[in-house]
């Protein structure tokens, strides 16, 4: 079987990846790394991620990322409000049974 050469975006990996323990610190560190990149690159990846279904945990991670972009990357309040609206409007993934 051929391996896919498509590489996941950094935001995609944030949404789908396992967080280390402690989870909150791990998520904050991952978001800080994303906030250190050029803002337009991260915004494009967020919008790309929102084109697919996003589950509840993914939405929470995106909200933490948006807060980090506001506090660390200079994203405007208007931009963060727009991003939060886009996150909530994104197609929801069906809940998973645990």
N, CA, C and O atoms as CSV, one atom per row, in Angstrom:
chain,resi,resn,atom,element,x,y,z
A,1,UNK,N,N,0.839,-1.172,0.000
A,1,UNK,CA,C,0.000,0.000,0.000
A,1,UNK,C,C,0.890,1.244,0.000
A,1,UNK,O,O,1.827,1.333,0.794
A,2,UNK,N,N,0.605,2.202,-0.881
A,2,UNK,CA,C,1.392,3.426,-0.969
A,2,UNK,C,C,1.051,4.379,0.157
A,2,UNK,O,O,-0.116,4.556,0.507
A,3,UNK,N,N,2.063,4.982,0.713
A,3,UNK,CA,C,1.818,5.972,1.741
A,3,UNK,C,C,1.442,7.284,1.081
A,3,UNK,O,O,1.943,7.622,0.008
A,4,UNK,N,N,0.562,8.012,1.727
A,4,UNK,CA,C,0.155,9.309,1.212
A,4,UNK,C,C,1.283,10.315,1.412
A,4,UNK,O,O,1.944,10.331,2.451
A,5,UNK,N,N,1.487,11.146,0.406
A,5,UNK,CA,C,2.508,12.184,0.524
A,5,UNK,C,C,1.904,13.491,1.005
A,5,UNK,O,O,2.609,14.492,1.130
A,6,UNK,N,N,0.600,13.491,1.276
A,6,UNK,CA,C,-0.060,14.686,1.769
A,6,UNK,C,C,0.333,14.878,3.228
A,6,UNK,O,O,0.211,13.964,4.043
A,7,UNK,N,N,0.803,16.075,3.542
A,7,UNK,CA,C,1.229,16.374,4.898
A,7,UNK,C,C,0.146,17.171,5.605
A,7,UNK,O,O,-0.409,18.119,5.048
A,8,UNK,N,N,-0.145,16.780,6.824
A,8,UNK,CA,C,-1.154,17.478,7.613
A,8,UNK,C,C,-0.639,18.859,7.993
A,8,UNK,O,O,0.553,19.036,8.247
A,9,UNK,N,N,-1.527,19.824,8.032
A,9,UNK,CA,C,-1.145,21.161,8.474
A,9,UNK,C,C,-0.897,21.122,9.982
A,9,UNK,O,O,-1.325,20.198,10.674
A,10,UNK,N,N,-0.203,22.134,10.469
A,10,UNK,CA,C,0.068,22.208,11.907
A,10,UNK,C,C,-1.232,22.337,12.699
A,10,UNK,O,O,-1.363,21.758,13.777
A,11,UNK,N,N,-2.193,23.093,12.167
A,11,UNK,CA,C,-3.483,23.215,12.853
A,11,UNK,C,C,-4.219,21.874,12.814
A,11,UNK,O,O,-4.844,21.485,13.801
A,12,UNK,N,N,-4.153,21.170,11.695
A,12,UNK,CA,C,-4.762,19.846,11.605
A,12,UNK,C,C,-4.182,18.890,12.616
A,12,UNK,O,O,-4.912,18.105,13.222
A,13,UNK,N,N,-2.859,18.946,12.808
A,13,UNK,CA,C,-2.227,18.086,13.812
A,13,UNK,C,C,-2.657,18.485,15.226
A,13,UNK,O,O,-2.805,17.630,16.099
A,14,UNK,N,N,-2.855,19.786,15.445
A,14,UNK,CA,C,-3.336,20.241,16.751
A,14,UNK,C,C,-4.717,19.656,17.046
A,14,UNK,O,O,-5.004,19.250,18.173
A,15,UNK,N,N,-5.558,19.620,16.027
A,15,UNK,CA,C,-6.924,19.123,16.227
A,15,UNK,C,C,-6.967,17.619,16.445
A,15,UNK,O,O,-7.759,17.127,17.249
A,16,UNK,N,N,-6.124,16.891,15.735
A,16,UNK,CA,C,-6.214,15.431,15.747
A,16,UNK,C,C,-5.193,14.743,16.643
A,16,UNK,O,O,-5.335,13.559,16.947
A,17,UNK,N,N,-4.183,15.461,17.063
A,17,UNK,CA,C,-3.100,14.844,17.816
A,17,UNK,C,C,-3.430,14.597,19.276
A,17,UNK,O,O,-4.325,15.214,19.853
A,18,UNK,N,N,-2.685,13.682,19.847
A,18,UNK,CA,C,-2.802,13.411,21.279
A,18,UNK,C,C,-2.055,14.500,22.044
A,18,UNK,O,O,-0.975,14.922,21.631
A,19,UNK,N,N,-2.618,14.948,23.137
A,19,UNK,CA,C,-1.950,15.929,23.982
A,19,UNK,C,C,-1.208,15.210,25.099
A,19,UNK,O,O,-1.698,14.233,25.666
A,20,UNK,N,N,-0.028,15.711,25.399
A,20,UNK,CA,C,0.739,15.156,26.512
A,20,UNK,C,C,0.093,15.567,27.827
A,20,UNK,O,O,-0.756,16.457,27.866
A,21,UNK,N,N,0.502,14.916,28.884
A,21,UNK,CA,C,0.028,15.236,30.228
A,21,UNK,C,C,1.020,16.229,30.823
A,21,UNK,O,O,2.221,15.997,30.689
A,22,UNK,N,N,0.622,17.278,31.448
A,22,UNK,CA,C,-0.734,17.764,31.655
A,22,UNK,C,C,-1.310,18.350,30.361
A,22,UNK,O,O,-0.639,19.098,29.651
A,23,UNK,N,N,-2.546,17.999,30.076
A,23,UNK,CA,C,-3.178,18.350,28.797
A,23,UNK,C,C,-3.286,19.858,28.576
A,23,UNK,O,O,-3.013,20.335,27.474
A,24,UNK,N,N,-3.673,20.609,29.590
A,24,UNK,CA,C,-3.870,22.049,29.408
A,24,UNK,C,C,-2.545,22.712,29.046
A,24,UNK,O,O,-2.486,23.494,28.097
A,25,UNK,N,N,-1.499,22.413,29.780
A,25,UNK,CA,C,-0.183,23.003,29.479
A,25,UNK,C,C,0.305,22.575,28.108
A,25,UNK,O,O,0.899,23.370,27.379
A,26,UNK,N,N,0.060,21.339,27.760
A,26,UNK,CA,C,0.461,20.817,26.465
A,26,UNK,C,C,-0.265,21.564,25.335
A,26,UNK,O,O,0.354,21.938,24.338
A,27,UNK,N,N,-1.569,21.778,25.493
A,27,UNK,CA,C,-2.348,22.508,24.498
A,27,UNK,C,C,-1.877,23.955,24.405
A,27,UNK,O,O,-1.725,24.487,23.306
A,28,UNK,N,N,-1.647,24.589,25.540
A,28,UNK,CA,C,-1.174,25.975,25.537
A,28,UNK,C,C,0.172,26.099,24.846
A,28,UNK,O,O,0.400,27.060,24.111
A,29,UNK,N,N,1.067,25.147,25.067
A,29,UNK,CA,C,2.382,25.174,24.427
A,29,UNK,C,C,2.265,24.992,22.918
A,29,UNK,O,O,2.949,25.673,22.153
A,30,UNK,N,N,1.400,24.075,22.488
A,30,UNK,CA,C,1.198,23.846,21.054
A,30,UNK,C,C,0.617,25.091,20.394
A,30,UNK,O,O,1.021,25.453,19.289
A,31,UNK,N,N,-0.323,25.745,21.062
A,31,UNK,CA,C,-0.921,26.966,20.514
A,31,UNK,C,C,0.087,28.106,20.470
A,31,UNK,O,O,0.074,28.908,19.536
A,32,UNK,N,N,0.959,28.187,21.469
A,32,UNK,CA,C,1.996,29.217,21.470
A,32,UNK,C,C,2.948,29.034,20.285
A,32,UNK,O,O,3.378,30.012,19.672
A,33,UNK,N,N,3.272,27.789,19.970
A,33,UNK,CA,C,4.120,27.523,18.795
A,33,UNK,C,C,3.438,27.995,17.519
A,33,UNK,O,O,4.080,28.588,16.653
A,34,UNK,N,N,2.140,27.736,17.400
A,34,UNK,CA,C,1.405,28.178,16.220
A,34,UNK,C,C,1.313,29.702,16.168
A,34,UNK,O,O,1.368,30.287,15.086
A,35,UNK,N,N,1.176,30.340,17.311
A,35,UNK,CA,C,1.079,31.801,17.364
A,35,UNK,C,C,2.401,32.474,17.014
A,35,UNK,O,O,2.418,33.650,16.650
A,36,UNK,N,N,3.493,31.751,17.120
A,36,UNK,CA,C,4.807,32.313,16.793
A,36,UNK,C,C,5.051,32.360,15.286
A,36,UNK,O,O,5.980,33.022,14.823
A,37,UNK,N,N,4.219,31.658,14.529
A,37,UNK,CA,C,4.352,31.650,13.079
A,37,UNK,C,C,3.677,32.891,12.497
A,37,UNK,O,O,2.971,33.600,13.214
A,38,UNK,N,N,3.885,33.161,11.204
A,38,UNK,CA,C,3.155,34.278,10.588
A,38,UNK,C,C,1.643,34.073,10.731
A,38,UNK,O,O,1.126,32.987,10.470
A,39,UNK,N,N,0.955,35.118,11.144
A,39,UNK,CA,C,-0.477,35.028,11.426
A,39,UNK,C,C,-1.267,34.568,10.208
A,39,UNK,O,O,-2.192,33.767,10.344
A,40,UNK,N,N,-0.921,35.059,9.022
A,40,UNK,CA,C,-1.695,34.681,7.834
A,40,UNK,C,C,-1.594,33.197,7.526
A,40,UNK,O,O,-2.543,32.615,7.001
A,41,UNK,N,N,-0.464,32.571,7.840
A,41,UNK,CA,C,-0.298,31.131,7.617
A,41,UNK,C,C,-1.222,30.348,8.558
A,41,UNK,O,O,-1.907,29.415,8.139
A,42,UNK,N,N,-1.228,30.738,9.816
A,42,UNK,CA,C,-2.074,30.050,10.799
A,42,UNK,C,C,-3.550,30.261,10.484
A,42,UNK,O,O,-4.349,29.333,10.609
A,43,UNK,N,N,-3.920,31.471,10.076
A,43,UNK,CA,C,-5.317,31.739,9.725
A,43,UNK,C,C,-5.761,30.882,8.553
A,43,UNK,O,O,-6.865,30.339,8.561
A,44,UNK,N,N,-4.907,30.757,7.547
A,44,UNK,CA,C,-5.248,29.922,6.382
A,44,UNK,C,C,-5.447,28.470,6.804
A,44,UNK,O,O,-6.360,27.803,6.315
A,45,UNK,N,N,-4.604,27.975,7.706
A,45,UNK,CA,C,-4.733,26.592,8.173
A,45,UNK,C,C,-5.987,26.402,9.019
A,45,UNK,O,O,-6.625,25.351,8.949
A,46,UNK,N,N,-6.349,27.406,9.818
A,46,UNK,CA,C,-7.584,27.320,10.601
A,46,UNK,C,C,-8.769,27.207,9.653
A,46,UNK,O,O,-9.634,26.350,9.829
A,47,UNK,N,N,-8.804,28.062,8.666
A,47,UNK,CA,C,-9.937,28.060,7.733
A,47,UNK,C,C,-9.981,26.763,6.927
A,47,UNK,O,O,-11.059,26.257,6.614
A,48,UNK,N,N,-8.819,26.235,6.597
A,48,UNK,CA,C,-8.768,24.948,5.892
A,48,UNK,C,C,-9.325,23.848,6.801
A,48,UNK,O,O,-10.091,22.999,6.344
A,49,UNK,N,N,-8.950,23.857,8.069
A,49,UNK,CA,C,-9.434,22.848,9.014
A,49,UNK,C,C,-10.945,22.943,9.190
A,49,UNK,O,O,-11.607,21.928,9.404
A,50,UNK,N,N,-11.493,24.147,9.101
A,50,UNK,CA,C,-12.930,24.333,9.300
A,50,UNK,C,C,-13.757,23.864,8.113
A,50,UNK,O,O,-14.984,23.814,8.194
A,51,UNK,N,N,-13.106,23.524,7.024
A,51,UNK,CA,C,-13.824,22.999,5.859
A,51,UNK,C,C,-14.274,21.556,6.079
A,51,UNK,O,O,-15.170,21.071,5.388
A,52,UNK,N,N,-13.660,20.878,7.031
A,52,UNK,CA,C,-14.073,19.503,7.335
A,52,UNK,C,C,-14.818,19.507,8.659
A,52,UNK,O,O,-14.871,20.525,9.350
A,53,UNK,N,N,-15.388,18.374,9.006
A,53,UNK,CA,C,-16.133,18.283,10.262
A,53,UNK,C,C,-15.185,18.410,11.447
A,53,UNK,O,O,-14.105,17.820,11.466
A,54,UNK,N,N,-15.610,19.188,12.431
A,54,UNK,CA,C,-14.809,19.405,13.635
A,54,UNK,C,C,-15.628,18.984,14.841
A,54,UNK,O,O,-16.738,19.474,15.048
A,55,UNK,N,N,-15.079,18.076,15.637
A,55,UNK,CA,C,-15.760,17.605,16.843
A,55,UNK,C,C,-15.639,18.593,17.991
A,55,UNK,O,O,-14.984,19.628,17.876
A,56,UNK,N,N,-16.271,18.261,19.080
A,56,UNK,CA,C,-16.270,19.132,20.254
A,56,UNK,C,C,-14.894,19.436,20.795
A,56,UNK,O,O,-14.596,20.581,21.134
A,57,UNK,N,N,-14.040,18.408,20.882
A,57,UNK,CA,C,-12.676,18.618,21.382
A,57,UNK,C,C,-11.892,19.506,20.416
A,57,UNK,O,O,-11.132,20.373,20.847
A,58,UNK,N,N,-12.073,19.295,19.126
A,58,UNK,CA,C,-11.403,20.131,18.125
A,58,UNK,C,C,-11.827,21.582,18.229
A,58,UNK,O,O,-11.004,22.490,18.106
A,59,UNK,N,N,-13.115,21.797,18.456
A,59,UNK,CA,C,-13.610,23.169,18.620
A,59,UNK,C,C,-12.992,23.825,19.853
A,59,UNK,O,O,-12.616,24.996,19.811
A,60,UNK,N,N,-12.889,23.083,20.938
A,60,UNK,CA,C,-12.269,23.640,22.152
A,60,UNK,C,C,-10.812,24.007,21.885
A,60,UNK,O,O,-10.343,25.063,22.310
A,61,UNK,N,N,-10.108,23.140,21.186
A,61,UNK,CA,C,-8.710,23.432,20.868
A,61,UNK,C,C,-8.589,24.655,19.974
A,61,UNK,O,O,-7.684,25.468,20.156
A,62,UNK,N,N,-9.491,24.793,19.010
A,62,UNK,CA,C,-9.462,25.973,18.142
A,62,UNK,C,C,-9.743,27.251,18.932
A,62,UNK,O,O,-9.129,28.285,18.669
A,63,UNK,N,N,-10.655,27.193,19.889
A,63,UNK,CA,C,-10.936,28.372,20.712
A,63,UNK,C,C,-9.711,28.769,21.539
A,63,UNK,O,O,-9.432,29.956,21.703
A,64,UNK,N,N,-8.987,27.789,22.056
A,64,UNK,CA,C,-7.751,28.090,22.793
A,64,UNK,C,C,-6.731,28.718,21.839
A,64,UNK,O,O,-6.045,29.673,22.203
A,65,UNK,N,N,-6.632,28.187,20.628
A,65,UNK,CA,C,-5.716,28.753,19.634
A,65,UNK,C,C,-6.089,30.195,19.306
A,65,UNK,O,O,-5.211,31.053,19.227
A,66,UNK,N,N,-7.366,30.472,19.114
A,66,UNK,CA,C,-7.800,31.835,18.799
A,66,UNK,C,C,-7.442,32.785,19.947
A,66,UNK,O,O,-6.986,33.901,19.701
A,67,UNK,N,N,-7.641,32.360,21.181
A,67,UNK,CA,C,-7.258,33.189,22.326
A,67,UNK,C,C,-5.758,33.458,22.323
A,67,UNK,O,O,-5.316,34.570,22.612
A,68,UNK,N,N,-4.989,32.439,21.998
A,68,UNK,CA,C,-3.530,32.592,21.955
A,68,UNK,C,C,-3.127,33.552,20.836
A,68,UNK,O,O,-2.215,34.360,21.015
A,69,UNK,N,N,-3.788,33.473,19.702
A,69,UNK,CA,C,-3.487,34.395,18.604
A,69,UNK,C,C,-3.773,35.836,19.018
A,69,UNK,O,O,-3.043,36.753,18.640
A,70,UNK,N,N,-4.819,36.029,19.781
A,70,UNK,CA,C,-5.159,37.373,20.269
A,70,UNK,C,C,-4.096,37.872,21.248
A,70,UNK,O,O,-3.622,39.002,21.130
A,71,UNK,N,N,-3.726,37.039,22.202
A,71,UNK,CA,C,-2.812,37.467,23.260
A,71,UNK,C,C,-1.345,37.493,22.839
A,71,UNK,O,O,-0.570,38.292,23.365
A,72,UNK,N,N,-0.954,36.639,21.906
A,72,UNK,CA,C,0.471,36.520,21.570
A,72,UNK,C,C,0.836,36.952,20.164
A,72,UNK,O,O,1.972,37.355,19.916
A,73,UNK,N,N,-0.114,36.873,19.234
A,73,UNK,CA,C,0.234,37.133,17.830
A,73,UNK,C,C,-0.361,38.436,17.304
A,73,UNK,O,O,-0.196,38.762,16.128
A,74,UNK,N,N,-1.043,39.172,18.152
A,74,UNK,CA,C,-1.572,40.457,17.734
A,74,UNK,C,C,-2.826,40.394,16.890
A,74,UNK,O,O,-3.151,41.362,16.202
A,75,UNK,N,N,-3.545,39.270,16.925
A,75,UNK,CA,C,-4.813,39.185,16.199
A,75,UNK,C,C,-5.786,40.177,16.829
A,75,UNK,O,O,-5.884,40.264,18.053
A,76,UNK,N,N,-6.498,40.915,15.999
A,76,UNK,CA,C,-7.431,41.927,16.505
A,76,UNK,C,C,-8.647,41.275,17.156
A,76,UNK,O,O,-8.945,40.104,16.918
A,77,UNK,N,N,-9.331,42.041,17.969
A,77,UNK,CA,C,-10.551,41.554,18.604
A,77,UNK,C,C,-11.589,41.205,17.536
A,77,UNK,O,O,-12.266,40.182,17.638
A,78,UNK,N,N,-11.714,42.045,16.521
A,78,UNK,CA,C,-12.676,41.761,15.447
A,78,UNK,C,C,-12.350,40.439,14.756
A,78,UNK,O,O,-13.252,39.662,14.442
A,79,UNK,N,N,-11.061,40.182,14.520
A,79,UNK,CA,C,-10.661,38.925,13.887
A,79,UNK,C,C,-10.989,37.740,14.786
A,79,UNK,O,O,-11.487,36.720,14.310
A,80,UNK,N,N,-10.718,37.866,16.070
A,80,UNK,CA,C,-10.994,36.738,16.964
A,80,UNK,C,C,-12.498,36.462,17.060
A,80,UNK,O,O,-12.914,35.307,17.151
A,81,UNK,N,N,-13.298,37.509,17.041
A,81,UNK,CA,C,-14.757,37.318,17.053
A,81,UNK,C,C,-15.193,36.609,15.776
A,81,UNK,O,O,-16.009,35.688,15.822
A,82,UNK,N,N,-14.654,37.031,14.642
A,82,UNK,CA,C,-14.996,36.396,13.364
A,82,UNK,C,C,-14.569,34.928,13.355
A,82,UNK,O,O,-15.315,34.069,12.888
A,83,UNK,N,N,-13.367,34.637,13.871
A,83,UNK,CA,C,-12.890,33.254,13.912
A,83,UNK,C,C,-13.772,32.394,14.801
A,83,UNK,O,O,-14.093,31.260,14.447
A,84,UNK,N,N,-14.161,32.918,15.940
A,84,UNK,CA,C,-15.031,32.150,16.845
A,84,UNK,C,C,-16.378,31.861,16.181
A,84,UNK,O,O,-16.945,30.784,16.361
A,85,UNK,N,N,-16.881,32.821,15.419
A,85,UNK,CA,C,-18.130,32.610,14.682
A,85,UNK,C,C,-17.950,31.516,13.633
A,85,UNK,O,O,-18.822,30.663,13.466
A,86,UNK,N,N,-16.816,31.541,12.923
A,86,UNK,CA,C,-16.528,30.518,11.919
A,86,UNK,C,C,-16.397,29.132,12.558
A,86,UNK,O,O,-16.854,28.137,11.996
A,87,UNK,N,N,-15.772,29.076,13.735
A,87,UNK,CA,C,-15.610,27.794,14.437
A,87,UNK,C,C,-16.980,27.216,14.777
A,87,UNK,O,O,-17.232,26.030,14.563
A,88,UNK,N,N,-17.851,28.051,15.300
A,88,UNK,CA,C,-19.179,27.563,15.701
A,88,UNK,C,C,-20.047,27.200,14.501
A,88,UNK,O,O,-20.948,26.370,14.616
A,89,UNK,N,N,-19.780,27.817,13.353
A,89,UNK,CA,C,-20.567,27.540,12.139
A,89,UNK,C,C,-20.029,26.352,11.346
A,89,UNK,O,O,-20.692,25.880,10.423
A,90,UNK,N,N,-18.848,25.866,11.689
A,90,UNK,CA,C,-18.243,24.749,10.958
A,90,UNK,C,C,-19.089,23.492,11.122
A,90,UNK,O,O,-19.764,23.315,12.136
A,91,UNK,N,N,-19.048,22.614,10.108
A,91,UNK,CA,C,-19.802,21.356,10.228
A,91,UNK,C,C,-19.341,20.564,11.451
A,91,UNK,O,O,-18.144,20.383,11.673
A,92,UNK,N,N,-20.282,20.108,12.216
A,92,UNK,CA,C,-19.956,19.353,13.427
A,92,UNK,C,C,-19.740,17.889,13.110
A,92,UNK,O,O,-20.493,17.283,12.346
A,93,UNK,N,N,-18.712,17.337,13.701
A,93,UNK,CA,C,-18.468,15.891,13.573
A,93,UNK,C,C,-19.441,15.174,14.496
A,93,UNK,O,O,-19.770,15.683,15.568
A,94,UNK,N,N,-19.899,14.006,14.094
A,94,UNK,CA,C,-20.803,13.259,14.976
A,94,UNK,C,C,-20.079,12.894,16.277
A,94,UNK,O,O,-18.879,12.618,16.261
A,95,UNK,N,N,-20.799,12.891,17.396
A,95,UNK,CA,C,-20.157,12.541,18.657
A,95,UNK,C,C,-19.620,11.119,18.617
A,95,UNK,O,O,-20.214,10.231,18.006
A,96,UNK,N,N,-18.497,10.919,19.272
A,96,UNK,CA,C,-17.904,9.578,19.332
A,96,UNK,C,C,-18.269,8.949,20.663
A,96,UNK,O,O,-18.374,9.628,21.684
A,97,UNK,N,N,-18.461,7.644,20.630
A,97,UNK,CA,C,-18.756,6.905,21.864
A,97,UNK,C,C,-17.450,6.523,22.528
A,97,UNK,O,O,-16.514,6.060,21.877
A,98,UNK,N,N,-17.405,6.722,23.818
A,98,UNK,CA,C,-16.178,6.370,24.555
A,98,UNK,C,C,-16.392,5.154,25.394
A,98,UNK,O,O,-15.474,4.709,26.083
